[in-house]
């Protein structure tokens, strides 16, 4: 898209030239756009990907494997005047169980 050099509005082709309907500015054609691409300077980028867990951990015993740590989150599964349900997931075996408060 081409824009007017004076008022920055859209220009339209009229008789081989681009002209602005708002202020009357005209041009022979759009300016040539040159894209220059340069090669990298020989530096390498090393990306270390490491999975980091964002869920909170608590000390509790898994009923399946007896591991002592589990991830947890709270969810309101019943009415709003009832306490929320705590959903646990074992850190070792990924077994999931609920604790009703």
C-alpha positions in Angstrom: 0.0 0.0 0.0 1.2 3.5 -0.8 0.5 6.6 1.3 0.6 10.3 0.5 3.8 12.1 1.2 1.9 15.2 2.5 -1.2 14.1 4.4 -0.4 10.4 4.9 -3.7 9.2 3.4 -4.1 6.4 1.0 -3.1 7.1 -2.7 -4.7 5.7 -5.7 -3.3 4.9 -9.2 -4.6 7.5 -11.8 -3.1 7.4 -15.3 0.1 5.5 -14.4 0.8 7.8 -11.4 -0.2 7.6 -7.8 -2.2 10.5 -6.6 -3.9 11.6 -3.4 -7.6 12.3 -3.6 -7.5 14.4 -0.4 -4.6 16.9 -1.1 -3.8 16.3 -4.7 -0.2 15.1 -4.2 1.1 12.8 -7.0 4.0 10.6 -7.6 5.4 8.6 -10.5 5.1 5.3 -8.6 5.9 3.7 -5.3 9.4 4.0 -4.0 11.6 1.0 -4.6 11.9 -1.1 -1.5 15.2 -2.8 -1.0 15.5 -5.6 1.5 19.0 -6.3 2.7 19.8 -9.6 4.4 23.0 -10.0 6.3 24.6 -13.2 7.4 25.1 -13.9 11.1 28.5 -12.9 12.4 29.5 -16.5 13.4 28.0 -16.4 16.8 25.9 -19.4 17.9 22.9 -19.3 20.2 22.6 -22.1 22.6 19.1 -22.7 24.0 18.9 -24.9 27.1 15.4 -26.2 27.6 14.6 -27.5 31.0 11.1 -28.4 32.2 10.3 -26.5 35.4 7.2 -27.3 37.3 5.0 -24.4 38.3 2.5 -26.2 40.5 2.9 -26.1 44.3 4.2 -29.1 46.2 3.1 -30.3 49.6 4.1 -33.0 51.9 1.5 -35.8 51.9 1.5 -39.5 51.4 0.3 -41.0 48.1 -2.2 -43.8 48.7 -0.9 -45.8 45.8 2.9 -45.7 46.0 3.5 -44.1 49.5 5.6 -41.3 48.1 5.7 -38.3 50.5 5.3 -35.4 48.1 2.4 -34.4 45.8 1.4 -31.5 43.6 -2.0 -29.9 44.5 -4.6 -27.3 43.5 -7.9 -26.2 44.9 -11.2 -26.4 43.0 -14.7 -25.4 44.1 -16.6 -28.6 43.3 -19.6 -28.0 45.6 -21.7 -25.0 46.6 -19.9 -21.7 47.4 -20.6 -22.0 51.1 -18.7 -25.3 51.2 -14.9 -25.5 51.5 -13.0 -26.2 48.2 -11.8 -29.6 47.2 -8.0 -30.2 47.1 -6.9 -32.3 44.2 -3.5 -34.0 44.7 -1.2 -35.6 42.1 1.7 -37.8 43.2 5.1 -36.4 42.2 6.5 -40.0 41.5 3.6 -42.1 40.1 1.2 -39.3 39.0 -1.7 -40.9 40.8 -4.5 -38.4 41.4 -6.8 -38.2 44.5 -9.1 -35.7 46.2 -9.2 -34.4 49.7 -12.5 -32.9 50.7 -12.1 -30.1 53.2 
